[in-house]
Amino acid sequence: MKFLVDRCAGHRLSVWLRDQGHDVAESRELGHDPGDWELLKHAAAAGRILVTIDTDFGELIYVRRARHAGLVRLPDVPVKQRIALMSQTIERHRAALENQAVVTIRGGRVRISRQP
């Protein structure tokens, strides 16, 4: 799968995803933070699932109808747990991710929302 990892989600997660054989880009590689809207546009144009801890992307997708290629939100997930939860998410919800779902992991619960 192809991912764009937001700088707030962490470099360690990016390295782990690459080690698992995924095609990973990091937002920090794009230079100065372009803002949420531009980051989401960039991910969509490149066909990458955006991975972030930021909750603002939900508003962009559901309220402003921004185009996207999928989103994984980890808003309450401590750094030490992100890799384990991403591993479980990819294993259990691969089809949803490949179909541009919005996956939110919060409080140990996984919520999957389909394309609006």
Long-range contacts (C-beta under 8 A, 24 or more apart in sequence): 1-49, 1-90, 1-94, 1-97, 1-98, 2-46, 2-47, 2-48, 2-49, 2-69, 3-48, 3-49, 3-50, 3-51, 4-39, 4-42, 4-43, 4-46, 4-48, 4-49, 4-50, 4-51, 5-51, 5-52, 6-39, 6-50, 6-51, 6-52, 6-53, 6-54, 7-33, 8-52, 8-53, 8-54, 9-51, 9-52, 9-53, 9-74, 9-82, 10-79, 10-82, 12-79, 12-82, 12-83, 13-51, 13-82, 13-83, 13-86, 16-83, 16-86, 17-51, 17-86, 20-87, 20-90, 23-48, 36-60, 37-66, 40-66, 40-67, 40-68, 40-71, 41-66, 41-67, 43-68, 43-69, 44-68, 44-69, 49-97, 49-100, 51-86, 53-77, 58-102, 58-104, 61-102, 61-116, 62-116, 65-116, 68-100, 68-102, 69-100, 70-97, 70-98, 70-99, 70-100, 70-101, 70-102, 70-103, 71-101, 71-102, 71-103, 72-97, 72-103, 72-105, 73-102, 73-103, 73-104, 73-105, 73-106, 74-105, 75-104, 75-106, 76-105, 76-106, 76-107, 77-105, 77-106
